[in-house]
């Protein structure tokens, strides 16, 4: 046996496995890595390359060759499972997407090699064949990563669609491998087989990533719409309550003033002026001490302060000017309700009493309203697209921040969420007509 006949299948096997491992990582990059990831990746990758190279790709076409490729795929999946903490299905689906990417690049290389001019160049130089593969694979890998790979966030959004995509990819690769290896050399057949394989793999990648994202976006829009509808009902109820409380407080204060005036007018007859201090303090506790320009929002902040006190949380809120009075009340209510709920949930996990603190500041800044909310947090906050990701997303949570972002966008404003040490900060700027104050508390504003 010539040495080249012995060496070529092993070099071909090493090149194929290296292409697969690189393609897999295009989709595995966003997954959670196991401890000592670099050592695991290097060890498992070298082991796969070593075993594959020693065995070599069988020269016999048909089932033995197909079985080798199947085992090679299984070995690459096993290597990935050793390196990432996500469940086996999530890792496997990412690996299968990598198989599809390698298959697309391989078929594009074959198609280019069938062009007469390119075919002549490759026939006179093995080095040019290697250069062509590197260029085509590099371009295809970058293109597919940009279109599909960077969208992979790990957890499968729709398991049924991912299973369908996996079945299509494996079937396409398997059938193509069996048919092409047994082909008679008909160039038209080879072109048709390559185009068919590329289309099948691209379609499967679209199912696995693009269509799943479309479905997720539709579900997200429906949930946000439902949240806004619920918030509108709550806002209407809060508006009624705020109006009633405002009337009651006004009547109570007026009644107390009358009692005191009446008692003072009869003081000469030995009447004693009643001490209404305790009652006035109780009424003052019911009165919103923050003036944002929106009575319903003021009442929400007042009641939230009471709830926080009951749970050992300090809520500090200061409004500098009533700069929110010209903004849509329903959206404003939903914006603050979600922001405060998130802050309360975060602070509730902290044991240190001094850090169970939420601070809210509302200021007029030129023709905009500046809203800043910060609180301490415990644990780790993960971000996606600039927004914190809920750890309970699978339980129907995690849409509050996205809803808030949409509301801010609807106002024409900007929102920024970030962590600074142990503090989580949320900054919101909303365009609004210039109103009251230049950083100095305006008349009627206050805090608690």
C-alpha positions as CSV (number, residue, x, y, z in Angstrom):
1,X,0.0,0.0,0.0
2,X,1.5,3.4,-1.0
3,X,2.2,5.7,1.9
4,X,-0.1,8.4,0.5
5,X,-3.0,6.0,0.4
6,X,-2.4,5.3,4.1
7,X,-1.9,8.9,5.0
8,X,-4.7,10.7,3.0
9,X,-7.7,9.1,4.8
10,X,-6.2,10.1,8.2
11,X,-5.5,13.6,7.2
12,X,-9.0,13.9,5.7
13,X,-10.4,12.6,9.0
14,X,-8.4,15.1,11.1
15,X,-9.5,18.0,8.8
16,X,-13.2,16.9,8.9
17,X,-13.2,16.6,12.7
18,X,-11.4,20.0,13.1
19,X,-14.0,21.6,10.9
20,X,-16.8,20.1,12.9
21,X,-15.4,21.2,16.3
22,X,-14.9,24.7,15.0
23,X,-18.4,24.8,13.6
24,X,-19.9,23.5,16.8
25,X,-18.4,26.4,18.8
26,X,-20.2,28.9,16.6
27,X,-23.4,27.8,18.4
28,X,-21.9,26.7,21.8
29,X,-20.3,30.0,22.6
30,X,-23.3,31.3,24.5
31,X,-23.7,28.3,26.7
32,X,-22.6,27.9,30.3
33,X,-19.1,26.5,30.5
34,X,-18.0,23.9,33.0
35,X,-15.1,24.6,35.5
36,X,-11.6,24.3,33.9
37,X,-13.2,24.8,30.5
38,X,-10.0,25.3,28.5
39,X,-8.4,22.1,29.8
40,X,-11.7,20.2,29.1
41,X,-12.0,21.6,25.6
42,X,-8.3,21.0,24.8
43,X,-8.4,17.4,26.2
44,X,-11.7,16.3,24.7
45,X,-10.9,18.0,21.3
46,X,-7.4,16.4,21.1
47,X,-8.9,13.0,22.0
48,X,-11.5,13.2,19.3
49,X,-8.9,14.2,16.7
50,X,-6.5,11.5,17.8
51,X,-9.1,8.7,17.7
52,X,-10.5,9.9,14.4
53,X,-7.1,10.3,12.8
54,X,-5.9,6.9,13.9
55,X,-9.0,5.2,12.5
56,X,-9.2,7.2,9.3
57,X,-12.2,7.6,7.0
58,X,-13.0,4.2,5.4
59,X,-12.2,4.1,1.8
60,X,-15.2,1.8,1.1
61,X,-18.2,3.8,0.1
62,X,-21.7,3.1,1.5
63,X,-22.6,2.1,4.9
64,X,-19.1,1.7,6.5
65,X,-18.2,5.2,5.5
66,X,-21.6,6.5,6.7
67,X,-21.2,4.7,10.0
68,X,-17.8,6.4,10.5
69,X,-19.3,9.9,10.0
70,X,-22.1,9.0,12.4
71,X,-19.7,7.9,15.1
72,X,-17.6,11.1,14.5
73,X,-20.6,13.3,15.1
74,X,-21.5,11.4,18.3
75,X,-17.9,11.8,19.5
76,X,-18.0,15.6,18.8
77,X,-21.3,15.9,20.8
78,X,-19.8,13.9,23.7
79,X,-16.8,16.2,23.7
80,X,-19.1,19.3,23.8
81,X,-21.2,17.8,26.7
82,X,-18.0,17.4,28.7
83,X,-17.3,21.1,28.3
84,X,-20.7,22.8,28.9
85,X,-23.1,22.6,31.8
86,X,-26.3,23.0,29.8
87,X,-28.6,20.0,29.4
88,X,-27.6,17.3,26.8
89,X,-30.5,18.3,24.4
90,X,-29.4,21.9,24.3
91,X,-25.8,21.0,23.7
92,X,-26.7,18.4,21.1
93,X,-28.9,20.8,19.1
94,X,-26.1,23.3,19.0
95,X,-23.7,20.6,17.8
96,X,-26.1,19.5,15.1
97,X,-26.4,23.1,13.9
98,X,-22.6,23.0,13.7
99,X,-22.8,19.8,11.5
100,X,-25.2,21.7,9.2
101,X,-22.7,24.6,9.0
102,X,-19.8,22.3,8.1
103,X,-22.0,20.5,5.5
104,X,-23.0,23.8,3.9
105,X,-19.4,24.9,3.7
106,X,-18.3,21.6,2.3
107,X,-21.0,21.6,-0.4
108,X,-20.1,25.2,-1.4
109,X,-16.5,24.2,-1.7
110,X,-17.5,21.3,-4.0
111,X,-19.7,23.6,-6.1
112,X,-16.9,26.1,-6.6
113,X,-14.5,23.3,-7.5
114,X,-16.9,22.2,-10.3
115,X,-16.4,25.6,-12.1
116,X,-14.2,24.9,-15.1
117,X,-11.6,27.6,-14.4
118,X,-11.3,26.7,-10.7
119,X,-11.3,23.0,-11.5
120,X,-8.2,23.5,-13.7
121,X,-6.4,25.4,-11.1
122,X,-7.1,22.8,-8.4
123,X,-6.0,20.0,-10.7
124,X,-2.5,21.4,-10.9
125,X,-2.1,22.3,-7.2
126,X,-3.1,20.5,-4.0
127,X,-2.1,23.7,-2.1
128,X,-4.7,25.7,-3.9
129,X,-7.4,23.2,-2.9
130,X,-6.4,23.7,0.7
131,X,-6.5,27.5,0.2
132,X,-9.9,27.3,-1.4
133,X,-11.3,25.3,1.5
134,X,-9.9,27.7,4.1
135,X,-11.4,30.7,2.4
136,X,-14.8,29.2,1.7
137,X,-15.1,27.6,5.1
138,X,-14.0,30.8,6.8
139,X,-16.5,32.9,4.9
140,X,-19.4,30.5,5.4
141,X,-18.7,30.0,9.1
142,X,-18.6,33.8,9.7
143,X,-21.8,34.3,7.6
144,X,-23.7,31.6,9.4
145,X,-22.5,32.8,12.8
146,X,-23.7,36.3,12.0
147,X,-27.1,35.2,10.8
148,X,-27.8,32.2,13.1
149,X,-25.1,31.4,15.7
150,X,-25.1,34.7,17.7
151,X,-28.9,34.2,18.2
152,X,-28.3,31.0,20.2
153,X,-28.9,31.9,23.8
154,X,-28.7,28.3,25.1
155,X,-32.0,27.1,26.4
156,X,-34.3,25.8,23.6
157,X,-37.2,28.2,23.1
158,X,-39.3,25.6,21.2
159,X,-38.3,22.0,21.6
160,X,-40.6,20.7,18.9
161,X,-39.0,23.1,16.3
162,X,-35.5,22.2,17.4
163,X,-36.2,18.5,17.2
164,X,-37.7,19.0,13.7
165,X,-34.5,20.9,12.6
166,X,-32.3,18.2,14.0
167,X,-34.1,15.5,12.2
168,X,-34.0,17.4,8.9
169,X,-30.2,18.1,9.3
170,X,-29.3,14.5,10.2
171,X,-31.5,13.1,7.5
172,X,-30.1,15.4,4.9
173,X,-26.5,14.7,5.9
174,X,-27.1,11.0,6.1
175,X,-28.9,10.6,2.8
176,X,-26.5,12.9,1.1
177,X,-23.5,11.0,2.4
178,X,-24.9,7.6,1.3
179,X,-26.0,8.9,-2.2
180,X,-23.0,11.0,-3.1
181,X,-20.4,8.4,-2.0
182,X,-22.1,6.0,-4.3
183,X,-22.5,8.4,-7.2
184,X,-21.2,7.5,-10.7
185,X,-19.5,10.8,-11.3
186,X,-22.3,12.6,-13.1
187,X,-21.5,16.3,-12.6
188,X,-25.1,17.4,-12.9
189,X,-26.1,14.9,-10.2
190,X,-23.4,16.2,-8.0
191,X,-24.5,19.8,-8.5
192,X,-28.1,19.0,-7.7
193,X,-27.1,17.0,-4.6
194,X,-25.0,19.8,-3.3
195,X,-27.7,22.5,-3.9
196,X,-30.3,20.2,-2.3
197,X,-28.1,19.6,0.8
198,X,-27.4,23.4,1.2
199,X,-31.0,24.3,1.0
200,X,-32.1,21.6,3.4
201,X,-29.4,22.6,6.0
202,X,-30.2,26.4,5.7
203,X,-33.9,25.7,6.0
204,X,-33.3,23.6,9.1
205,X,-31.1,26.4,10.6
206,X,-33.9,28.8,9.9
207,X,-36.4,26.5,11.7
208,X,-34.0,26.1,14.7
209,X,-33.2,29.8,15.2
210,X,-35.2,32.3,13.1
211,X,-38.7,30.8,13.2
212,X,-38.3,30.0,16.9
213,X,-37.4,33.6,17.5
214,X,-40.4,34.8,15.5
215,X,-42.6,32.6,17.6
216,X,-41.0,33.8,20.8
217,X,-41.4,37.5,19.7
218,X,-45.2,36.9,18.9
219,X,-45.6,35.3,22.4
220,X,-43.8,38.1,24.0
221,X,-45.9,40.7,22.2
222,X,-49.1,38.9,23.4
223,X,-47.9,38.7,27.0
224,X,-46.8,42.4,27.0
225,X,-50.2,43.4,25.5
226,X,-51.9,41.4,28.2
227,X,-49.8,43.0,30.9
228,X,-50.6,46.4,29.6
229,X,-54.3,45.6,29.5
230,X,-54.2,44.4,33.1
231,X,-52.2,47.5,34.1
232,X,-54.8,49.7,32.4
233,X,-57.6,48.2,34.6
234,X,-55.4,48.6,37.7
235,X,-54.7,52.2,36.7
236,X,-58.4,53.0,36.3
237,X,-59.1,51.5,39.8
238,X,-56.1,53.3,41.3
239,X,-57.4,56.6,39.7
240,X,-60.8,56.1,41.3
241,X,-59.1,55.3,44.7
242,X,-56.7,58.2,44.4
243,X,-59.6,60.6,43.7
244,X,-61.7,59.3,46.6
245,X,-58.7,59.5,49.0
246,X,-58.0,63.0,47.9
247,X,-61.6,64.0,48.6
248,X,-61.6,62.2,52.0
249,X,-58.4,63.8,53.1
250,X,-59.7,67.3,52.1
251,X,-62.9,66.7,54.0
252,X,-61.2,65.4,57.1
253,X,-58.8,68.4,57.2
254,X,-61.6,70.8,56.7
255,X,-63.6,69.1,59.4
256,X,-60.7,69.2,61.9
257,X,-60.2,72.9,61.1
258,X,-63.8,73.5,61.9
259,X,-63.7,71.6,65.1
260,X,-60.6,73.5,66.3
261,X,-62.2,76.9,65.3
262,X,-65.4,76.0,67.0
263,X,-63.6,74.9,70.2
264,X,-61.5,78.1,70.2
265,X,-64.6,80.3,69.8
266,X,-66.2,78.7,72.8
267,X,-63.0,78.8,74.9
268,X,-64.3,81.6,77.0
269,X,-67.1,79.4,78.4
270,X,-64.5,76.9,79.7
271,X,-64.4,74.8,76.6
272,X,-61.2,72.9,76.0
273,X,-59.5,72.8,72.5
274,X,-59.2,69.1,71.5
275,X,-55.8,67.7,70.6
276,X,-56.1,66.6,67.0
277,X,-52.4,66.0,66.4
278,X,-52.7,62.2,66.3
279,X,-55.6,62.4,63.8
280,X,-53.7,64.9,61.6
281,X,-50.6,62.7,61.6
282,X,-52.8,59.7,60.5
283,X,-54.3,61.8,57.7
284,X,-50.9,63.0,56.7
285,X,-49.7,59.4,56.4
286,X,-52.5,58.8,53.9
287,X,-51.6,61.8,51.9
288,X,-49.1,61.4,49.1
289,X,-45.9,63.2,50.1
290,X,-44.4,63.0,46.6
291,X,-45.8,65.2,43.8
292,X,-45.0,63.9,40.4
293,X,-47.9,65.7,38.7
294,X,-49.9,62.5,38.5
295,X,-52.2,61.8,41.4
296,X,-52.5,58.1,40.7
297,X,-48.8,57.7,40.6
298,X,-48.4,59.7,43.8
299,X,-50.8,57.3,45.5
300,X,-49.0,54.3,44.1
301,X,-45.7,55.5,45.6
302,X,-47.4,56.3,48.9
303,X,-48.9,52.9,49.2
304,X,-45.7,51.2,48.0
305,X,-43.9,52.9,50.8
306,X,-46.3,51.4,53.4
307,X,-45.9,47.9,51.9
308,X,-42.1,48.3,52.0
309,X,-42.2,49.4,55.7
310,X,-44.2,46.3,56.5
311,X,-41.5,44.1,54.9
312,X,-38.6,45.9,56.5
313,X,-37.6,47.7,53.3
314,X,-36.8,51.4,53.2
315,X,-38.2,53.3,50.2
316,X,-36.8,56.7,49.7
317,X,-38.5,58.8,47.0
318,X,-37.9,62.5,46.1
319,X,-39.6,64.3,43.2
320,X,-38.0,67.5,42.0
321,X,-40.9,69.3,40.2
322,X,-44.1,67.8,38.9
323,X,-42.5,67.0,35.6
324,X,-44.6,63.9,34.8
325,X,-48.0,65.6,34.7
326,X,-48.2,65.7,30.9
327,X,-47.3,62.0,30.3
328,X,-49.8,59.2,29.6
329,X,-50.9,58.1,33.1
330,X,-51.5,54.4,32.2
331,X,-48.1,53.8,30.7
332,X,-46.4,55.8,33.5
333,X,-48.2,53.8,36.1
334,X,-47.1,50.5,34.4
335,X,-43.5,51.8,34.1
336,X,-43.2,52.6,37.8
337,X,-45.1,49.6,39.0
338,X,-42.8,47.2,37.2
339,X,-39.6,49.0,38.2
340,X,-40.6,49.1,41.8
341,X,-41.8,45.5,41.8
342,X,-38.4,44.4,40.4
343,X,-36.6,46.5,43.0
344,X,-38.7,45.1,45.9
345,X,-38.1,41.5,44.7
346,X,-34.4,42.1,44.4
347,X,-34.0,43.8,47.9
348,X,-36.2,41.1,49.6
349,X,-33.4,38.6,49.0
350,X,-30.9,40.7,51.1
351,X,-30.6,40.0,54.8
352,X,-28.6,43.1,55.9
353,X,-31.3,45.6,57.1
354,X,-29.1,48.6,56.0
355,X,-29.1,47.3,52.4
356,X,-32.8,46.7,52.2
357,X,-33.1,50.1,50.5
358,X,-34.7,51.4,47.4
359,X,-34.0,55.0,46.2
360,X,-36.2,56.8,43.6
361,X,-35.4,60.2,42.3
362,X,-37.5,62.2,39.8
363,X,-36.0,65.4,38.3
364,X,-36.7,67.9,35.6
365,X,-33.7,68.0,33.2
366,X,-34.2,70.5,30.5
367,X,-37.2,69.4,28.4
368,X,-37.0,65.8,29.9
369,X,-37.9,64.0,33.0
370,X,-35.0,62.1,34.6
371,X,-36.0,59.0,36.6
372,X,-33.4,57.2,38.6
373,X,-34.1,54.0,40.7
374,X,-31.4,52.2,42.5
375,X,-31.3,49.4,45.0
376,X,-28.9,46.8,46.5
377,X,-29.1,43.3,45.1
378,X,-27.7,39.9,46.0
379,X,-26.4,37.2,43.6
380,X,-25.6,37.6,40.0
381,X,-27.5,39.7,37.4
382,X,-27.3,38.5,33.8
383,X,-28.0,40.9,30.9
384,X,-29.3,40.2,27.4
385,X,-29.6,43.0,24.8
386,X,-28.9,45.5,27.6
387,X,-31.7,44.3,29.8
388,X,-31.5,42.1,32.9
389,X,-32.7,38.5,32.4
390,X,-35.1,37.0,34.9
391,X,-34.1,33.7,36.4
392,X,-37.8,32.8,36.4
393,X,-38.4,33.4,32.7
394,X,-39.7,29.8,32.2
395,X,-42.4,30.5,34.8
396,X,-43.9,33.4,32.8
397,X,-41.6,36.1,34.3
398,X,-39.0,38.2,32.6
399,X,-41.2,40.3,30.4
400,X,-41.5,43.3,32.8
401,X,-38.2,44.9,31.7
402,X,-39.0,44.4,28.0
403,X,-42.5,46.0,28.6
404,X,-40.8,48.9,30.3
405,X,-38.4,49.3,27.4
406,X,-41.3,49.4,24.9
407,X,-43.1,52.0,27.0
408,X,-40.0,54.1,27.2
409,X,-39.5,53.8,23.4
410,X,-43.2,54.8,22.9
411,X,-42.5,57.9,25.0
412,X,-39.5,58.6,22.8
413,X,-37.1,58.2,25.8
414,X,-34.1,56.1,26.7
415,X,-33.6,53.5,29.4
416,X,-30.3,52.2,30.8
417,X,-29.9,49.3,33.3
418,X,-26.6,48.5,34.9
419,X,-24.9,47.1,38.0
420,X,-22.3,49.0,39.9
421,X,-20.8,46.8,42.7
422,X,-23.7,45.7,44.9
423,X,-26.1,48.3,43.4
424,X,-28.5,47.9,40.5
425,X,-29.3,51.2,38.7
426,X,-32.1,52.0,36.4
427,X,-32.0,55.4,34.6
428,X,-34.9,56.6,32.4
429,X,-35.1,59.8,30.5
430,X,-38.6,60.8,29.1
431,X,-39.1,63.8,26.9
432,X,-41.7,66.2,28.5
433,X,-42.5,70.0,28.3
434,X,-40.2,72.0,30.6
435,X,-41.8,72.2,34.1
436,X,-40.9,73.6,37.5
437,X,-37.4,73.8,39.0
438,X,-33.8,73.5,38.0
439,X,-32.8,70.7,40.4
440,X,-34.4,72.5,43.4
441,X,-37.6,70.9,44.9
442,X,-40.5,72.8,43.5
443,X,-43.5,73.9,45.5
444,X,-45.6,70.9,46.4
445,X,-42.9,68.4,45.9
446,X,-41.4,66.3,48.6
447,X,-40.2,62.9,49.7
448,X,-40.6,60.0,52.1
